[in-house]
Amino acid sequence: MSERQKQILDIVKGNPNVLQTELAERFGVRRETIYRDMKKLVDAGILSRSESDKKCTWKVVKKF
């Protein structure tokens, strides 16, 4: 797990409604980079995503 992925998890714990675009701005990378980081975390079972019609909520499922 990269340092950025660890930081993403810390941010999600504090703000489960954080947007990928917000994370991209914070880290100075493209949204696609954050998407890939978060997808790896979801695929590893560490992060989960729930969607509604209006917003997405992230949840850290496992300790890291």
A tleap script that builds the chain and sets N, CA, C and O, in Angstrom:
source leaprc.protein.ff14SB
mol = sequence {
  NMET SER GLU ARG GLN LYS GLN ILE LEU ASP
  ILE VAL LYS GLY ASN PRO ASN VAL LEU GLN
  THR GLU LEU ALA GLU ARG PHE GLY VAL ARG
  ARG GLU THR ILE TYR ARG ASP MET LYS LYS
  LEU VAL ASP ALA GLY ILE LEU SER ARG SER
  GLU SER ASP LYS LYS CYS THR TRP LYS VAL
  VAL LYS LYS CPHE
}
set mol.1.N position { 0.851 -1.178 0.000 }
set mol.1.CA position { 0.000 0.000 0.000 }
set mol.1.C position { 0.895 1.238 0.000 }
set mol.1.O position { 1.842 1.348 0.779 }
set mol.2.N position { 0.571 2.144 -0.879 }
set mol.2.CA position { 1.381 3.366 -0.993 }
set mol.2.C position { 1.050 4.346 0.136 }
set mol.2.O position { 0.022 4.233 0.804 }
set mol.3.N position { 1.939 5.290 0.321 }
set mol.3.CA position { 1.723 6.323 1.330 }
set mol.3.C position { 0.473 7.139 0.989 }
set mol.3.O position { -0.291 7.498 1.885 }
set mol.4.N position { 0.258 7.434 -0.299 }
set mol.4.CA position { -0.933 8.183 -0.704 }
set mol.4.C position { -2.195 7.396 -0.382 }
set mol.4.O position { -3.179 7.979 0.074 }
set mol.5.N position { -2.190 6.084 -0.607 }
set mol.5.CA position { -3.363 5.259 -0.293 }
set mol.5.C position { -3.649 5.280 1.208 }
set mol.5.O position { -4.810 5.327 1.615 }
set mol.6.N position { -2.614 5.246 2.023 }
set mol.6.CA position { -2.807 5.329 3.477 }
set mol.6.C position { -3.430 6.670 3.856 }
set mol.6.O position { -4.323 6.735 4.701 }
set mol.7.N position { -2.951 7.731 3.223 }
set mol.7.CA position { -3.494 9.058 3.504 }
set mol.7.C position { -4.941 9.166 3.031 }
set mol.7.O position { -5.766 9.806 3.683 }
set mol.8.N position { -5.243 8.543 1.902 }
set mol.8.CA position { -6.625 8.530 1.409 }
set mol.8.C position { -7.533 7.873 2.439 }
set mol.8.O position { -8.620 8.377 2.718 }
set mol.9.N position { -7.097 6.756 3.004 }
set mol.9.CA position { -7.900 6.057 4.015 }
set mol.9.C position { -8.120 6.931 5.243 }
set mol.9.O position { -9.217 6.961 5.801 }
set mol.10.N position { -7.076 7.641 5.664 }
set mol.10.CA position { -7.222 8.549 6.813 }
set mol.10.C position { -8.247 9.649 6.514 }
set mol.10.O position { -9.056 10.004 7.371 }
set mol.11.N position { -8.203 10.176 5.306 }
set mol.11.CA position { -9.146 11.231 4.920 }
set mol.11.C position { -10.565 10.684 4.868 }
set mol.11.O position { -11.501 11.341 5.325 }
set mol.12.N position { -10.732 9.497 4.320 }
set mol.12.CA position { -12.064 8.880 4.223 }
set mol.12.C position { -12.644 8.627 5.612 }
set mol.12.O position { -13.850 8.774 5.813 }
set mol.13.N position { -11.807 8.252 6.563 }
set mol.13.CA position { -12.295 8.055 7.934 }
set mol.13.C position { -12.901 9.339 8.484 }
set mol.13.O position { -13.920 9.306 9.173 }
set mol.14.N position { -12.280 10.455 8.182 }
set mol.14.CA position { -12.769 11.743 8.679 }
set mol.14.C position { -13.889 12.331 7.850 }
set mol.14.O position { -14.692 13.116 8.354 }
set mol.15.N position { -13.948 11.955 6.572 }
set mol.15.CA position { -14.965 12.511 5.675 }
set mol.15.C position { -15.385 11.443 4.671 }
set mol.15.O position { -14.829 11.385 3.574 }
set mol.16.N position { -16.350 10.599 5.018 }
set mol.16.CA position { -16.762 9.522 4.123 }
set mol.16.C position { -17.403 9.991 2.819 }
set mol.16.O position { -17.579 9.186 1.903 }
set mol.17.N position { -17.751 11.251 2.714 }
set mol.17.CA position { -18.370 11.788 1.503 }
set mol.17.C position { -17.370 12.521 0.610 }
set mol.17.O position { -17.766 13.222 -0.321 }
set mol.18.N position { -16.090 12.361 0.887 }
set mol.18.CA position { -15.067 13.058 0.110 }
set mol.18.C position { -15.145 12.631 -1.358 }
set mol.18.O position { -15.389 11.464 -1.667 }
set mol.19.N position { -14.936 13.586 -2.243 }
set mol.19.CA position { -14.980 13.321 -3.671 }
set mol.19.C position { -13.578 13.019 -4.192 }
set mol.19.O position { -12.584 13.510 -3.657 }
set mol.20.N position { -13.516 12.213 -5.234 }
set mol.20.CA position { -12.224 11.904 -5.834 }
set mol.20.C position { -11.574 13.168 -6.385 }
set mol.20.O position { -10.350 13.295 -6.345 }
set mol.21.N position { -12.354 14.087 -6.888 }
set mol.21.CA position { -11.793 15.337 -7.400 }
set mol.21.C position { -11.151 16.158 -6.279 }
set mol.21.O position { -10.126 16.806 -6.491 }
set mol.22.N position { -11.755 16.129 -5.090 }
set mol.22.CA position { -11.177 16.824 -3.944 }
set mol.22.C position { -9.847 16.192 -3.551 }
set mol.22.O position { -8.882 16.894 -3.249 }
set mol.23.N position { -9.805 14.865 -3.558 }
set mol.23.CA position { -8.563 14.175 -3.225 }
set mol.23.C position { -7.487 14.476 -4.263 }
set mol.23.O position { -6.325 14.679 -3.913 }
set mol.24.N position { -7.866 14.505 -5.519 }
set mol.24.CA position { -6.915 14.792 -6.585 }
set mol.24.C position { -6.300 16.184 -6.405 }
set mol.24.O position { -5.094 16.363 -6.570 }
set mol.25.N position { -7.125 17.149 -6.071 }
set mol.25.CA position { -6.621 18.501 -5.835 }
set mol.25.C position { -5.684 18.530 -4.639 }
set mol.25.O position { -4.643 19.187 -4.670 }
set mol.26.N position { -6.054 17.826 -3.602 }
set mol.26.CA position { -5.243 17.806 -2.381 }
set mol.26.C position { -3.864 17.201 -2.615 }
set mol.26.O position { -2.867 17.687 -2.080 }
set mol.27.N position { -3.810 16.138 -3.416 }
set mol.27.CA position { -2.541 15.446 -3.658 }
set mol.27.C position { -1.817 15.953 -4.906 }
set mol.27.O position { -0.682 15.553 -5.168 }
set mol.28.N position { -2.456 16.818 -5.665 }
set mol.28.CA position { -1.819 17.355 -6.854 }
set mol.28.C position { -1.652 16.337 -7.971 }
set mol.28.O position { -0.663 16.356 -8.705 }
set mol.29.N position { -2.638 15.444 -8.090 }
set mol.29.CA position { -2.630 14.429 -9.136 }
set mol.29.C position { -3.963 14.484 -9.885 }
set mol.29.O position { -4.882 15.205 -9.495 }
set mol.30.N position { -4.045 13.716 -10.955 }
set mol.30.CA position { -5.303 13.668 -11.712 }
set mol.30.C position { -6.323 12.792 -10.994 }
set mol.30.O position { -5.959 11.917 -10.207 }
set mol.31.N position { -7.601 13.034 -11.272 }
set mol.31.CA position { -8.660 12.245 -10.648 }
set mol.31.C position { -8.512 10.772 -10.997 }
set mol.31.O position { -8.825 9.911 -10.174 }
set mol.32.N position { -8.049 10.471 -12.183 }
set mol.32.CA position { -7.866 9.079 -12.607 }
set mol.32.C position { -6.864 8.351 -11.709 }
set mol.32.O position { -7.010 7.155 -11.455 }
set mol.33.N position { -5.853 9.070 -11.233 }
set mol.33.CA position { -4.867 8.480 -10.319 }
set mol.33.C position { -5.526 8.106 -8.997 }
set mol.33.O position { -5.278 7.028 -8.456 }
set mol.34.N position { -6.359 8.992 -8.482 }
set mol.34.CA position { -7.087 8.706 -7.237 }
set mol.34.C position { -8.051 7.548 -7.465 }
set mol.34.O position { -8.188 6.676 -6.607 }
set mol.35.N position { -8.715 7.535 -8.611 }
set mol.35.CA position { -9.633 6.440 -8.946 }
set mol.35.C position { -8.890 5.103 -8.882 }
set mol.35.O position { -9.387 4.146 -8.287 }
set mol.36.N position { -7.711 5.033 -9.487 }
set mol.36.CA position { -6.934 3.783 -9.475 }
set mol.36.C position { -6.521 3.396 -8.053 }
set mol.36.O position { -6.602 2.229 -7.669 }
set mol.37.N position { -6.080 4.388 -7.279 }
set mol.37.CA position { -5.694 4.112 -5.889 }
set mol.37.C position { -6.879 3.551 -5.099 }
set mol.37.O position { -6.741 2.568 -4.371 }
set mol.38.N position { -8.032 4.183 -5.250 }
set mol.38.CA position { -9.203 3.760 -4.487 }
set mol.38.C position { -9.730 2.413 -4.986 }
set mol.38.O position { -10.226 1.611 -4.195 }
set mol.39.N position { -9.625 2.161 -6.282 }
set mol.39.CA position { -10.043 0.873 -6.823 }
set mol.39.C position { -9.188 -0.250 -6.257 }
set mol.39.O position { -9.706 -1.319 -5.933 }
set mol.40.N position { -7.890 -0.023 -6.136 }
set mol.40.CA position { -7.005 -1.029 -5.537 }
set mol.40.C position { -7.411 -1.308 -4.095 }
set mol.40.O position { -7.393 -2.457 -3.654 }
set mol.41.N position { -7.777 -0.265 -3.360 }
set mol.41.CA position { -8.205 -0.435 -1.974 }
set mol.41.C position { -9.536 -1.183 -1.894 }
set mol.41.O position { -9.732 -2.009 -1.003 }
set mol.42.N position { -10.438 -0.901 -2.809 }
set mol.42.CA position { -11.730 -1.612 -2.856 }
set mol.42.C position { -11.491 -3.072 -3.215 }
set mol.42.O position { -12.049 -3.964 -2.576 }
set mol.43.N position { -10.664 -3.327 -4.236 }
set mol.43.CA position { -10.378 -4.698 -4.662 }
set mol.43.C position { -9.700 -5.513 -3.555 }
set mol.43.O position { -9.871 -6.730 -3.480 }
set mol.44.N position { -8.930 -4.833 -2.697 }
set mol.44.CA position { -8.249 -5.510 -1.589 }
set mol.44.C position { -9.172 -5.717 -0.389 }
set mol.44.O position { -8.788 -6.364 0.585 }
set mol.45.N position { -10.393 -5.167 -0.457 }
set mol.45.CA position { -11.344 -5.314 0.642 }
set mol.45.C position { -11.104 -4.374 1.799 }
set mol.45.O position { -11.637 -4.583 2.889 }
set mol.46.N position { -10.308 -3.340 1.582 }
set mol.46.CA position { -9.995 -2.382 2.642 }
set mol.46.C position { -10.989 -1.228 2.655 }
set mol.46.O position { -11.276 -0.658 3.708 }
set mol.47.N position { -11.503 -0.893 1.499 }
set mol.47.CA position { -12.403 0.241 1.341 }
set mol.47.C position { -13.662 -0.233 0.633 }
set mol.47.O position { -13.603 -1.098 -0.241 }
set mol.48.N position { -14.797 0.333 1.012 }
set mol.48.CA position { -16.036 0.011 0.294 }
set mol.48.C position { -16.726 1.303 -0.099 }
set mol.48.O position { -16.495 2.362 0.484 }
set mol.49.N position { -17.567 1.187 -1.092 }
set mol.49.CA position { -18.281 2.344 -1.622 }
set mol.49.C position { -19.764 2.035 -1.678 }
set mol.49.O position { -20.168 0.986 -2.179 }
set mol.50.N position { -20.572 2.945 -1.167 }
set mol.50.CA position { -22.021 2.814 -1.309 }
set mol.50.C position { -22.508 4.035 -2.054 }
set mol.50.O position { -22.068 5.155 -1.795 }
set mol.51.N position { -23.411 3.813 -2.971 }
set mol.51.CA position { -23.905 4.903 -3.809 }
set mol.51.C position { -25.396 5.101 -3.616 }
set mol.51.O position { -26.158 4.154 -3.424 }
set mol.52.N position { -25.776 6.337 -3.671 }
set mol.52.CA position { -27.187 6.675 -3.765 }
set mol.52.C position { -27.346 7.496 -5.030 }
set mol.52.O position { -26.379 7.674 -5.771 }
set mol.53.N position { -28.519 7.990 -5.290 }
set mol.53.CA position { -28.744 8.776 -6.497 }
set mol.53.C position { -27.947 10.079 -6.497 }
set mol.53.O position { -27.563 10.579 -7.553 }
set mol.54.N position { -27.706 10.616 -5.323 }
set mol.54.CA position { -27.096 11.941 -5.268 }
set mol.54.C position { -25.644 11.945 -4.829 }
set mol.54.O position { -24.905 12.860 -5.192 }
set mol.55.N position { -25.207 10.955 -4.057 }
set mol.55.CA position { -23.825 11.003 -3.599 }
set mol.55.C position { -23.293 9.608 -3.294 }
set mol.55.O position { -24.034 8.630 -3.193 }
set mol.56.N position { -22.005 9.569 -3.157 }
set mol.56.CA position { -21.288 8.334 -2.857 }
set mol.56.C position { -20.720 8.457 -1.448 }
set mol.56.O position { -20.289 9.537 -1.044 }
set mol.57.N position { -20.718 7.371 -0.711 }
set mol.57.CA position { -20.131 7.333 0.611 }
set mol.57.C position { -19.086 6.241 0.658 }
set mol.57.O position { -19.333 5.117 0.222 }
set mol.58.N position { -17.926 6.565 1.184 }
set mol.58.CA position { -16.832 5.618 1.320 }
set mol.58.C position { -16.743 5.136 2.763 }
set mol.58.O position { -17.092 5.869 3.689 }
set mol.59.N position { -16.280 3.921 2.952 }
set mol.59.CA position { -16.134 3.366 4.293 }
set mol.59.C position { -14.889 2.493 4.340 }
set mol.59.O position { -14.688 1.635 3.481 }
set mol.60.N position { -14.052 2.720 5.357 }
set mol.60.CA position { -12.890 1.861 5.563 }
set mol.60.C position { -13.390 0.608 6.259 }
set mol.60.O position { -13.915 0.676 7.370 }
set mol.61.N position { -13.227 -0.549 5.600 }
set mol.61.CA position { -13.773 -1.801 6.081 }
set mol.61.C position { -12.787 -2.541 6.953 }
set mol.61.O position { -13.173 -3.134 7.960 }
set mol.62.N position { -11.510 -2.516 6.580 }
set mol.62.CA position { -10.457 -3.221 7.320 }
set mol.62.C position { -9.442 -2.235 7.826 }
set mol.62.O position { -9.248 -1.161 7.258 }
set mol.63.N position { -8.791 -2.624 8.918 }
set mol.63.CA position { -7.671 -1.820 9.389 }
set mol.63.C position { -6.516 -1.997 8.432 }
set mol.63.O position { -6.387 -3.029 7.774 }
set mol.64.N position { -5.694 -1.000 8.362 }
set mol.64.CA position { -4.556 -1.070 7.459 }
set mol.64.C position { -3.252 -0.868 8.184 }
set mol.64.O position { -2.190 -0.897 7.563 }
savepdb mol mol.pdb
quit
